[in-house]
Amino acid sequence: MKDLSDWLAHCERLHPKTIDLGLERVQAVAQRLGLRFDCPVVTVAGTNGKGSTCAMLEAIALQAGWRPGVYTSPHLVHFEERCRIGGEIVRPDALVPHFERVEAAREGATLTYFEFTTLAILSLMAASNLDVAILEVGLGGRLDAVNVIDTDCAIVTSIDLDHMDYLGPDRESIGREKAGILREGKPAIVSDPVPPHSLVQYATAIGADLWLLGRDFNFSGDKQQWAWAGRGRRYPGLAYPALRGANQLLNASGVLAALEALRQRLPVTAQAVRNGLAMVELPGRFQIVPGEPTLVLDVAHNPHSVAALAANLDAMGFFPTTHAVFGAMGDKDLAPMLAKMGPLVDRWYFTDLPTPRAATAAALLARWQAQPGRRDVPASTHASPAEALRAAAATAEPTDRILVFGSFYTVGGVLQQGVPRLAARHLG
C-alpha cells in the first residue's frame, strides 16, 4: 500500500459492517499506539451544528495565534478534508505513516473504516505539536471511536432525532448517548436550548462542570449585532458569524462558553473572537454561491437541519422559482423533510448517490409523490448530483435559485470540480 487511496481501500475491506458501535477494539489499538495529547482536547457531539462549532473554535484559535488541529467527518470531496492542522487541510501523504502505525498496532483486530481512519488521524494530530485538538464525534458519543480520547472540554450542540437505529428512538435516549463524551470535573457545554433531561442528569451524576444555555451563558441580538455573556466574561457588540443561518448564534455561544471554560490553558483575546467569527468558513453549510441563478449548498439531511434550512431559505427574499437537487440515505426520516421543503420548492431533481445506503432517485421521487397534500410541481430523476445540477441550470432563469441539499454525497457530488459558478443562458 503506497498512497492514501490504497489505505482507504484496505480500510473498506477490513470489517463486514460499516458501523460497529463499541470501544473495546478501538481502545486496545489506541493503547498500543500510545495515543495521547499534550494539549487541551475539545470534543464536540450533537445532531446538527458540530461542523460549524468546530470551524468557529478553529478560526478563533488561529486568530489568537494558537495552532489548532481539527478532526471532522464525513468529507465533501477528498478524504483528507477530515483533518486540518494550523488551519490547513493535511496532505494525503502525511497521513500514510499513521495508517501504517494503526495497521501495525491492530494485531489482527477488526476495525471499521471509520475506526481505522479515526485512529490514523488522531495519531497524526497527536504528533503535530498542537495547542488545541478539536474532535468532532461521528455518531452519538458514548460508543464513538473519538471517545477513546478523554476530553478537557465537551460541547454538545443541538440534539434531535437522527441515526435512531443506533442511538435510540427519542431525544432522551439520544441525549444519553451524546452525554458519553462528558468527563468528571471537566466543562460540559450544552448549547441546545432545551437539553434532554438524560443529558443533564448524566452530567450531574458524574460531576461534570455543566454549562447550560440560559443559566451559565446567554446571548441576545438585534438586526445589526449580537452580544454574549458567560460566567465571568461578556462580549458586547459582536458582528454576526460569517457562517449564515439562524442556528449559528447557538453554535457560536457554545464556542464562547468553551473558550471561557478553557481560558487558563487557552487564553484568547476579544479581538481574536471578533476576527475568528468574522472569518470562519465551512463549505456546504448554507453556502450561498453568487451567480445567475443563485446557488445554495447545504448538507441538511435530517428533519431538524432541514427545518433550519427552510427558515434560512425563507429569509433570503424572493426568487421566482426554486429548483431543488436532493439526494439522501434510505434510512433517513424522509417524509418530514419533504413536507418541510415542499412549500418552498417549485421543481425537484432527485438524484442517485454512489453508496449502497442511499435511496435511489426513483425511490425519492416515489416518496415525494406519496406526500399527502403536496404541490403538483415538476420532478425528475438523475444518475448523479452533477447531472441533476446541470439539468437544473439548463432549466432555471437567471433570477431563480438552485438549492442542492441532503447527504454529504449530494453536496460533495456538485463540488468535485470545485465550486460551480452558474451563468444564466442568455449571459453565457
Buried (B, 14 or more C-beta within 10 A) or exposed (E): EEEBEEBBEBBEEBBEEEBBBEBEBBBBBBEBBEBEBEBBBBBBBBBBBBBBBBBBBBBBBBBBEBBBBBBBBBBBBEBBBBBBBBBEBBEBEBBBEBBBBBBEBBEEBEBBBBBBBBBBBBBBBBEBEBBBBBBBBBBBBBBBBBBBBEBBBBBBBBBBBBBEEBBBEEBBEBBBBBBBBBBEEBBBBBBBEEBBEBBBBBBEEBEBBBBBBEEBBBBEEEEEEBBBBBEEBEBEEBEBBBBBBBBBBBBBBBBBBBBBBBEEEBEBEEEBBBBBBBEBEBBBBBBBBEBBBBBBBBBBBBBBBBBBBBEBBEEBEEBEBBBBBBBBBBBBBBBBBBBBBBEBBBBBBBBBBEEEEBBBBEBBBEBBEEEEEBEEBEBBBBEBBBBBBBBBBEBBBBEBBBBBBBBBBBBBBBBEEEEBEBEBEEEE
